[in-house]
């Protein structure tokens, strides 16, 4: 190191030490002191070093600047737990023996808790594990809207309602970032399917964009101050969203004044000029094969690597462009890896397991309970037949980038056996799936006839059958990939097996393991139905907690369950709306959505507009199988004395909630707002407030929910801005979108 390099290195060390010693919290986004230090560092960097900071050096890391002591940045999937270490240049796992973690429930489960406090505990616990693993950016959470039940990645997201997703994502992000680890909210934006995700072009109205698909991202930026945000694969109005002039440059970094880093999804970058000018800061995964066989240094060929450097050197792109990216990257470092206030982190602690179990139990949704089938008492002489491969299958493995390597995973069967000490638990696989890779499903190793015969034999002699079925985190089911779900009904012959069992045993409870809605022609054949999601390390314990009655279920559905796939708004308009068509094909060919013959330039139009999920069902009067916000309890709750107090800038809805049953439990009061006689199309009602309350048996408490009047504005395309319409509004108060206890009105002058 020459004298000049030594001097610069010492300067950087002094700047960092000084900034840390003068402030107890240097993670303040508008800290003038930190910005001054960043200015000083930028002045020391060469153009080559600036560019090096803007792209990957491995699968999950970016370069630092060794001569100045600027560290690398290390990232990891994912939203439900810190992914196992992968190789430097390949997707193969590195084979570490110390990278096992706590697997937390999927975000669909977190959303179903309707509990923002739990979201903060979730984020903080996950952030602790990421910090322990020395990660600077955690690639999550995901807040893409549940538009259709066919999207294989819905289990990673927070449901169909933008208000619910916004409310839950903010504390999650804050929890993660308390550990000096950046949350990276994804995928910005309109990544609402896996089918052809890398080339689909989305056409959607401005109103639907602003009212449905952007609010959770906006809340992540403006309320949670997320330090990182990930672009998406798809196009929007012909331009790739990772470096999009409207989405990334104008809305995100302009209107929302985002001061963090925009990270590409792996291989979602397509153009040097657009990446440079439209707001991409860190390019990851381009090429995805790491060091290519035909290139000595593959990473230097990224769009924001040598091609970017050459355009900067020639003056074609001004240096101010790269300086802005470097400023954001250094700001991220001061918040994470260059912060001296970071805690050390913890992993696989009892506290983390407790949080995971609590989220899982609060997220489980009781959908049906005929004749009080649940809870099931543990008593001598009772035989419970547990039927189904999902009773023992690992649900932390698979699913794409969210797959995990937990220290342990308690299966539903194990959880039930450990909880039920008096009753007899017997198990039969019943049905079998084939192993799955990222892009294919292999044949099942089981003989389906033999499995069915054995399951029927076991079920016939049992007092109660618990059928553990649903989906798996596999290709063509709940999984990341280039294709969505293949079918809306249950796979692997589960329905046929269930019908055979019903002929011999009438007492059946269905334990539905999935991250998506499924078709339920078999619903009348079961007495009880629990939606249990993918629950992570504590799955079996949480399921047993609810089945036994140790925990009274309080989960509410974060998305609608349509009876038929065609009842879904996006699907109802045909392939032009979902999954898309190739506009270059003849009309007679537009329905050919085959894996063997995918469209070259698929385009889709969100023809349902703002009427997503329950908005569609309510407004079009299409009865769902189960409604958004729906969820039963082992107790009974009554909402009474519902009133509204109209203030200047807000109004407050108040009511009494009484637990009239014999079991302590939780209820979610939900407030929806609608406006009849509006000058624009509106949904009948939209969720604008909720509150979860816990009551002992016989207890009564009051609940108040305040709603800002500004939040009732619609996005007015005629003025390209929000517009609060005057007049009368309807207030719907209940415990599900289709179960309203009282309707009130309020006037906005």
N, C-alpha and C positions, 0 to 999 in steps of 0.2 A: 504494500500500500504506500503510495507516494505521500509527500507532506500535505498536498492539497486535499487528498482523500481523507487523510487522518483528521485534518482540520474540520472538514465537512461532517465527518462521522461524530466528532466531539460536539459540534454545534447541534446536531440532531439529538444527541443524548441529553444535552443541557436543556434544549427546548422541551423535550418530553418530561424530564424531571421537574422543570420549573412549572409546567402546566399542571402536573399532577400534585405538586406540593402546595400550590396556591388554591386548589379547588378540591373540595371533598367529593364532588361529582362532576367529572369532565364530560359526562354523557349528555350534556345539555346541547340540544341541536343548534341553538342560536348563540352559543358561547363566543363572544368576541375574542376571548383569549385563545381559544382553540383555533378559531379561524385565522388569527394572526400567526400562530405556529404553522398552520397549513400553508399560508402564503410563503413563509420562510423556507419550508421544505420544498415547495414547488420550484422556488428559485434555484435550488441546488440540483435539481434533477435534469439529466440530459433528455433530449427528445426520445431517444431509444428507451430510456428507463421509464419514461411516462407511458409509452406504448406497451411496454412489458407488463405494466400494472393492469392493463385493460383486457387481458385474455388469459386463458388457462395455461397451466404448465403440466397438468395431469388431469385425471378424471374429475377430481374434486378439490383442486387447489389452484391458486394463482401465485405468480412470482412476487417476491419482495425485491428490495434493492439492498444487496448485502453490504455494499460499501458505505451506505448510510444507516445501516441497522434497521431498515424498514422490513417488517416481517412478512411472511407469506400469509395468505388467507386460506383457511381450511373450512370446507363445507361438508354437509352430510344430509342425505334424506333422513328422516322425513317427518311428516306431521304427527305420527302416532308413536314414535320411538326412534332412537338414533340407529341408523342402519349399520350393519356390520361393515368392517373395512374392506374395500375393494382394492384391486391391484392398481399400480400407478397408471398403466396405459391400457388396461383391459377391464371388462366387466366381471371377470372372475373374482371370487372372494379371495382375500389375501391370506386367509388361513390363520388369523390371529386367534389366540386362546383367551384373550382378556377383553373382548369387545361385545360380550353378552350384556343385555340391557333389560329394563322393564318395558314390556309392551303395554301401551295404554290403549283404551278402547278407540275405535275408529271415530272420526269427527262426526259422522252421522249419529252415533250414540251420544256424543257430547251435546250436539244440538238438541237431541230429544230430552235432555234433562231440563231444558228451559231454565237453567241455573247459571247466571253469569259468575257467581262466586266460585262455582266448581270449575268454570272455564279458566279463571285465574290460577286456581290450584293446579289444574292440568298443565297450563303453560309453564308455571314456575317449576314444577317437578320435572317436566321434560327438559326445560332449560338447564336445570341442575345436572341432568345426565349428559346433555350436550357439552356443557362446560367441563365436566369431568373427563370427557373424551377429547377435550382440547379442540372443540369445534368453534369456529367464529360465526358461521352462518348456518342456521337450521332451515332446510328447504321445506317450509310449511309455515302457516296452515293454508289449506285450500278453501276458497270461498266461491267457487264457480256455482252457478245456480242449477238446481235440479230441474231440468227442462223436460226430460223424458226418462222413464224408468229403464230405458235400454242402454243408457250411458254406463259403461263398465266401471267408471271411476267415481260414481256418485257416492260411494261409501267414504271417500276421502273428504267430502264437502259437507256443508252445514245446512242443506235442505233447499226448499223451493222459495222461501220467503226472504226478501232482502232485509227486512227489519230484524228478523230473528238472527240471520247470519251476521249482520252488523253488530247487534248487541252482544253476541257470543264471541266474536273474533277479537274485539277490543281488549277485554281482560286477558284472553289467551296470549296475545302479543305482549302486553305489558308484563305478564308473568314470565314469559321466556326471557325478555330483555333485561329483567332485574338481575339476571345472571351474567350480564356482559356478553350475551350471545344474541346475534341479530335474528329476528324472525324474518323469513322471506315469504311474503304473501304471494300466492299463485292461484291461477295462471291468468295473467292480465292480457286480454280479456276475451269473453265469448267463447271460451274453450268448454263447450257443453256436451261434447261427445268425443269418443275415441275413434269412431269410424272415420277413416281418412283424415285424421286430425292434422297431419302435416301438410295437407293441401286444400282442405275444405275452405271455401270462401263464404263468409257469413254476411248476409244482407239483413239488417234489422233497423227499425225506425229509431230516430233519435230519442223519441219518447220512451220506448222500451229499453233502450240502452241506458238512459239516465235513471229511469225509475226502477228497473228490475236488475240489470246486470252490473251496474257500477257502484251502487250504494255501499256494499260491504267493503269493496276496495277503498272507497273514499273514507269510510270510517277507520279503516286500518291506517290510512295516511294521516288524516286530519285529527283523529281522536286518540289513536294508539301510538302515533309517531313511529310506525314501523321503519326499521333501518334498511330493509332490503325488500325488493319486490321482483318477482319473476315474470318474464314475458311468456306468451303462449305460442303454440305451433301454428295455429290457424290464421287465415287471412280475414280481414274485415274490410269490405268495400274495395277488394282487390289488392290490399297492401298487407304484408305480414305484420302481425300485431306486436311482435317483439321490438320492432323499430317502426312504430306507426306515428305518422305526423299528427293525427288528431288525438289518438288515445294517449300515447306516451309523451309527446312533445307538448301539445297544447293543454290537454286535460290534466294529466298527471303532474308534469313538472311546471306547467304554467298556472292553470286555474287552481290546482290544489297546493301549489308551492311545495311539492315534495322535495326534500333535501337529502334523501337517501340514494341508494345504489339500485340501478336496474340491472338484473342478471338475466341473461338469456336462458331459456330452457335448453336442454342439451340438443344441439343441432337446429335450433330455431332461428339462427341468424342466416341471412341470405344475401346481404349486399353491404359493401363497405360504406358507400355514401349515406344510405339510409340509416345504417347503424351509427354512423358518426353524427349526423345531423338530427336524428329523431330520437335521441335520448338513451340508447343502449350504453351501459357503462362497463359491464363485465361480460365477455363472450365465453361461454362454456360449451364444451361437447361437440363443436363443429367437426364433422367427420366421424366422430364417435369410435374410431378404431385407434385412437391415440396416435402413436408414432406409426405412420403409414409405411408400407414396404417400399414405396417409390420416392419417399421424401426423407431426407436426413433429419429434419426437425419439423415435424408435422404442425406443431403448435404455432410455429412462426408463420404458417400459411393461413392462419385464421383471418377473417375479414378485418378484425381490429388488431391485427399483428402487422406483418410486413407490408401488405397492401395499404393499410392505414398509414404506416410510417412513411411510405414513399409519397403519398399524397400530401402529407404534412410537410415533408422536406421540399416538395416542389411548390408549396404555397397554394395548391389546389384546395386544400382544407386548412383553414386558419388554425394556429396553435391554440387559440382560445377554446376551441372545441375539445381538444384533449385535456387542456387544463381544467375544464369543468368536470370531466370524468375523473381525473386524478384527485381533484378536490373532494369529490363525493367518496371516492375510495379511501382517501386518507381520513376523512371524517368518520367513515365506518370503522377504520382501524382505531381511532381515538375512542370510539364507543365500545370496542371489543378488544382486539388483541394488543393494542397499545395503551389500554386503560390499566392503571395500577390498582384500581379499586375493585377489580373483578374477584368474586368469590372463587373458591377452588372447585366447587361442584361436588356432587355426590351421585352415587349410582346404586341401583338395586337396594334401596333402603326400605325399611318397614313402612316409613312414611309414604314413599312412592307407591308401594303395594296397596296401602290403605286408600290413597287417593284414586288409584286405578280401580279398585274394587267399588268405592263409593260412586264414581262416575258410571261404572257399569250397572250397578243396581238401580241408580236413579234414571238411567237411560233406557232400561228395559221397559217395553210398553206392553201392557196387558190389553189385548185386542178383543178377546172374547172370554167369558167366564160363566157359561151356562150352568145353572144349579150349583154355583160356587165350587166348580171343579178344582180351582186353585183357592187357597193353598192346600197342599197334600200333607196330612199329618204323618209323622214318623211313628209307626206303631207295630207291635209284634203281630205276625201273621199276615201282614200286607206284602204282596209281591208286586213290584213295579218292573215292567218290561221296558227297557230303554232300547228303542229301535232306531237305527240309522247310522250311517258312516260319519255324519257330522257330530256325533256324540264323542268321537275319538280323533277326528281329523284335526291336524294343526291348522289354525286359521291365522297364524302370524306369518307363516311362510306363504310365498306367492303374492300375486296381486300387482307385480311390477315394482316400481321404485319404493313403495311403502312396505315391502316385505321386511321382516325383522328376524333377529337372532336373539330371542329372549333367554334369560338365564333359566327360566322355566315357563311352562304354559299349562295351566290346569284345564283339562278337558271337561266338558259337561258331565261325562260319565264319572270321572274321578271326583269331581265336585259333589255329585249326588251321592256317591258311595261314602265319601268322608262325612257328609252331613247326616245321612240316614243310617243310624247305627242299629235300629230295631227292625225296620222293614228289610225285605230281601230285594236286592237290585240285580236283575239279570239283563244281559245285553246281547243283541244280535245286530250285525251290520245291516242286513236287510237290502241294501242297495250299495253299489260301488261305482265310484267315478274312476276314470283313468288319470294317471299322472299328467301334469300339465307343464309345458315350458312357456316361454314368453309368447310364442306364436303358434303353438300347436297343442292338441290334446292327444295323448297316446291312449291306446286301447286299455280298457279296464283289465286288471289281472284276475278278476273274479268271475265265476260262473253265476250269472244273474239268477238263473232258475234255482240253483242251490241256495243262494243267499235268501231268496224269497221264501223258499220252503222252510228254511230254518227259522226265519223271522216269524212266520205264521205259527209255527210250532211253539215258539217262546211266547208270543202274544196270546195264544189261545188259553194258556194256563195261568196267565197273570190276572191280577185284580184291576190293574191300571196300566195303560200303555202311554208312554211318553215318546212320541215320534219326533226325533231330532232330525229335521230336514232343512231344505232351503237351497242355497247356492254355496259356491266355494270361491275362494280368491284365485280363480283360474281363467285361462284363456277362454273367451266367449262367454264368460260369466262376469263376476265382479273383479275386474282386472284392468290395469293399464295396458295399452297396446294400440294396434291400428284397426281394431274391429271392436264393435260393441257386443252386447249380449245377443245370442243367437235366437233365444226364445223367451217369451214372457212367462210361460208356465214353468213348473218345476222340472228339472232334468232327471236323468238316470232312472226313469220308471217309478218315481216316488208316488205319483198319484195312483197308479195301478196297485202298488203295494199297499198303500193306505186303504184303498177300497177293499182289498182282500182281507186286511186286518179287521176292518169295520164289520165285515160279515161274521166275524167270530168274537169280537170284543167291542162293546159299545162305549166303553169308557176310555176315550182317547184325548190326550192333550198334545197339541202340536207346538214344538219349540222351533221357531223359525229363525234360522241363522242366515242372515243375508245383510247386504248393505243397500238393498233395493226392494221396491215393491214387486210382488209376484202375483200372477193370476191365481184365484182361489175357488175353482169350481167344487172343491172338496170341503169348503168351509162348514157346510151343514153336517158333515160327517164327524166333526170334532167338537168336544164340549168346551175345551179351553185352547187359547191361542196366545202365545207370547212372542213378540218380536224382540229378538235378543242381539241383533247386530253382530259385529266382530269385536269381541270384548278384550282381547289381549291376554296378558299373563294371568289375570284373575278371573278368566271367563267362567270356568266351572264353579268356582266359589260363588260368584255373583248370581249365576243362574239358580244354584241351589238355595241361595239366600231368599230369592223371590218365590221359588216353587214351594219351599217349606213354610213361608210366611214369616221368616225372620226379618225380612224387609217387605214393607208394603209398597208395591209398584206405584211410581208417580210419573213415569215417562210419558211424553206426548209426541205424537208423530210430527217430524219436521217436514214431511212431504205427504202428499195425497197418494192413496192406493186406488187407482182406477179399477173398475170391475173388469173391463176389457181394454186391451191396448189401444184400440181406436177411440176410447173415451179420453185419452190424453190429448191435450190441445195441440201439441207439436205434431204428434203422429196423425191426428185427424185430417190434416190437410194433404196427406200423401207425401210421396218422396221429395217433392219440391221443397217441403218444409223440413222433413226428416226422412232419411239421412242426407238428402241432397241428390242432385242430378248433374249429369254432364251436359252443359248447355250446347256443346258441340255435336251431341248426338241427335238423331232424329227422334221425334216424339215417341215413336213406337219402341224405342230402346231405353226410354228414361227410367224404366223400372228395373233394369238389369243391374242390381246392386250386388254383384257377386264378387267374392274374394278373388276368383280366378280372372275376373274381367273388371277391375275397378275403373272408375272414370278417371280421365286424365286431369280434367279441371272441374271438379265438383263444386257446385254452388248450391246454397240453400237459403231460403227466405224464412225468417221467423214470422210466419203468417198469423200466429196467435197473438202477436204483439205483446201488450202488457198483461194479457190474460194467461198467466202461467200458474199451473197448479190449482189450488183451491179457487183462485180468481176465475179460472176457466170453468170449473165445476159449478160454482155458485151462479155465475153470470149466464151460463148456457143451460142451467138447470139440468146438469148431468150428475146423477147421484154417484158418489164414489163408493168403493168398497169400504174404505175407512178414510175419514177426513183428516185434513191437516189440523194439528192441535189436539187430536183425539187420543184418549188413553184412559183406561178404567183403573179402579182402585179396589182394594179389599174392603174399603170403607165407603161411606156415602157422604158427599159434601153438598151443601145447599148455599146458593148465593141469594142474598136478600138485601132489602133496603138500598137498592142501587140508585144512586143520584149522580148528578153532574153539576159542577160549579164552574160557571163561565167567567174567566178572568180576562184581563186585557190582551195578553199575548199567549195565553194558554188556557186550558180547561182541565179540571181534575175530576176523574171518575172515582167514586167511592162506593164501597159495598161492604156488607158483612159476609163472612165465610164461616160456616159452621160444620164441624165434623159430626154428623148425626149417626155415624156407625159405631162399631165396637172396637175399632183398631186405630191406633195412631197412624197418621199419614200426611201426605203432601198433596196440594192441589195447585193448579196454575190458573189464575184468573186472567182471561184474555180479553183485550179491548180492540175491537175492529171499528173502522170508520168508513162510511160510504156517503155518497152524495147523489141523490136523485135529481133529475132535471138539470144535469150538468151540460155545459156547452160542448164538452168533449166526451168521448167514450170513456167510461170508468168501469172498474169492477164493482160488483154489488157492495163489497166491503174489503178492507185491507187491514192487516194487523198493524197497529200503531202503538201498542203497549201491552205489557204482561207483567205479572208478579207471581212468584212461587211462594207459597205459604205452607208452613208445617203446623199441624194442629193435633193435640191429643184428643182422644175420643171424648165427645161431648163438649169440646172447647169451641168457642166462637171468638173471632177476631175481625177487626176492620182492616180493609185494604184500600189504599189510595194510589191511583196511577195518574200522573200528570202528563199531558200531551201538549207540546208546543204547536200552536196554530200554524206556524210556518211549515211544519212537517206534513201538512195536508195539501201543500201546493202540488200541482202537476207540472210536468215539463212541457212548456208551450212551444211547439215547433214553429209557430208563426213569429215568435220573437227570440227564439233560441235561448230561452231562459225560463226560470221557474215562475209560476203564476199562481197566486193564492186566490181562488175563486170565492167571491162573496156569496152569502146565502145560508140556507139551512143544510146541516149535515146530520146524518143518522149515526148513532152510537150503538154498537152491538156488544153486549157484555155477556160472556159465557165461559165455558171451559173447553170449547172446541169450535172450529169454524162453522160447524153445522149444529152446534148445540148452544143456542143463545138463550140466556135466562131472561134478559130484558132488553128492549130497544128504546133508546132515548133520542133526543135531538138537541142540537146546539146551533146557534146562529152566529156566523162570522160577518161582522159589519165592515 
